[in-house]
C-alpha cells in the first residue's frame, strides 16, 4: 500500500477528497493504483479510486447488520457486534500479485495491471489475459469479497493466499459471515459473485429493497 499520491497524479480535488480508504487522514492506494497514476493513467477523473462512497465505518455497519441478518433466532449470540475490534477484510486482497495467481495459474505484475488498464481504454477487444486481470481488479471491491475480521487477525494475514486465510477463520472467527468462506476450497471471481448475490438476498430482507445487485 501507498499512503500518498504521486506528484502530478491528475486527479481532481473532488476525487482526492472522496477517496474511500484512508489511514491517518492519508489516501491509501494499492501499489498498482499508485504506479498507474504515476504513469499518467489517471489524467482527468480516473476510475482507479475505490468505487462508491462506502468508507470503512459505513462498511463495518453494513456488515454488522448482515451478520445479524444471518444469525438464527436460536443463536447463542443474538446481540449486535462490538465493531471497535473489527476490520473490513478483503478476502481477495487489494495487493494480490504475490500470493494470488490468475484463474489460469499465471502470475501477474504491476506492469501487467497497468497494461490492462491502458488496454481497457482502447476500442479493441481485450486479450484473454488483460480481461482476466481487469476482472480480478474489479472483484476486489465487490461486496462479495468483503467480510469482518478481528483487526489483529486481518493485519497478521495481510496479502496471504486463501488457504492461510481460511485456516485463520477456522481458528479465530465465530461470525456467520465467514462460515461460507470456511466451507470453500478456493476463492475466485466466481465465488465472489456468488457470495455477493447471497449477501444481497440477506440485505433485501433487512432493508426491503428490490434492485438487482451490482
N, C-alpha and C positions, 0 to 999 in steps of 0.2 A: 504494500500500500504506500501511496504518496500522500502526504498531508500538506500539500501546497499545489499551486497551479504553475505550469511552466510560463516563462516570460512570453509575451505575445501569443497568448493562448487562443485569442479570437472569440471568446465567449462574451456575450453581453452581460451588463451588470445584473440584469434581472435573472439570467440563468445562474450566475455565480451566487447571487443572494438566495436562490432556491435550491441549491444543491442539497439533496436529502441527507446524505450521510456526512456527518461532521464529527470531529473529535477535538475537544478543547477549542471549539469555535473555528477550527480549521477545516477546509474542504478535504474530504477523503476520497481519493481516486485509486482505482486499481492501477497496477504498473502499466497495463495495456492502454488504459484510458489516458494516463499521463503522457506516454510515448506518442500516442496518436495525436493528442493536442499539440505536443511539441513539434510534431512533424507537419502540422498545418491542417489536419483533417477537420478541426473544429472551427475553421473560419466561418463567421456568422454564428447563428444559434445552432449548436451541434446537438445531435441526438445521443451523444456519448454519456451524458449525465443520467443518473438513475431516473427512470420514468416515473411520473406521478409525483404526488406530494405526501406519500405515506412515510413520514420520518420514523425514526426508531421508537419514540414514545407512543405514537399512534399505532404503529405496527404491533408493539407489545400489548396494547389494549385490545386490538382486534383479535390477536391470537389468544389472549386470555379468555375472551368471550367464546372463541371457537373451542377452546379446551373445555370450558364449562358446558358448551353445547354437546360435546362428545361424551360427557360423563352421564352415566345412567342414574336414575333416581336412587338406586341402591349402592352407589359408590361409597367407599369409605371416607372420601374427602370431597363432599359436595360444596366446598367453600371457595370463594374467589382466591386466585393465586396472589402471592406476595411478589410483585413484579420487580422489586429492587434488586433481587439476586439473579434475575434472568436476562439473558441476551437474546436478540434475534439472531438466529444462526442460519446461514446459507448452507444447506446440505451439500449441494454442488458449490464450492467456494467461489468467491469473486476472482480470486487468483488461483486458477485451476490447472495451469500449464504443467506443473511438475508432477502431480500425482493423479491426474485425470486425463487419460488418453481419449481421443475421439472415439465414436462408436465403432470405427473400423480398426481400432487398436493403434492408430498412428498418433504420434506426439505432435503438438503444435507449439509454436513460439510466439513471442510478442510481435515479431515481424510478420508472422502469418496472420495474426489478428488484424494488424494494420492494413495488410494487403487485402484482406477480405472486406474491410470497411471501404477502402478505395474502390474495390470491385463492385460493391453494392451501389455505388453512385453511377456506375456505367449503365448504358442501355443494353448491354449484352447479358445473356443469362449467366448466372454464377456457376462456376465449376462445382463439381460434387464436393470437393474439399472446402472451398470457400462457403458453400451453402451449409455444410456441416458446422463450420466454425461460427457462422452467423447464428445458426440455431442454438448452438451452445451458449454464446454470449447472451442471446435473448432469454434463454431459460433461467439464467442466474437470478434474474429479478422477478420471476413469476411467484405468485403466492404459493403454488405447489412446492416450491423449493425452499420455503422458509419454515422455521419452526422455533420453538422456545427451548432454551437450554441454559443451565446454570452457567454464569459467566466464567467461572473457573474452568469448567469442562470445555466450554466453547473456545476460550483463548488458549487452552492447552492443546486442542486439536488443530487449530489454525487451518491449514490447507490440505490436511491429510486425506487419503482416499476413503472410500465408503466403508470398507471392511473395518478400518480403525474407528471410524465414527460409530458404526453400528455396535461394536464392542463397548464403546463408551456409553451408548444409550442403554444397553443391557445392564451395565454396571451402575449407572448413575441416575437414569431418568425414570420417573413414575408417571409421566404425562401420557394421557390418551393420544395427544398429538403425535407422539413418537412411536406408538405401538405398531402402526403400519410400516414404519421405517424399519423396525426391528425384524419384521417378518420377511423382508425382501432380501434377495441375494445380491442385487445390484441396483444402481441408481443412475438413471439416464434421462434424456429429454422426454421419452415416452412416459416414464414413471412420474416425472414432474407434472406433465399434463394430466395424467390420471388422478394424481393426488389433488391437483388444483380443482378438478371437477368435483371430487368428493367433498372438499372443503367448501366449495361453492354451494353444494346442497345443504350443508350444515348452516352456512351463512344465510341462505334463503329462508330457512326455517326460523332463524333467530331474528332476522330483520324483515321478513315477509317481502322480499324483492322478487322480481320476475325477469330481470335482464339476464342475458346469457353471459357466462364467464368470459373474461378476456385472457 
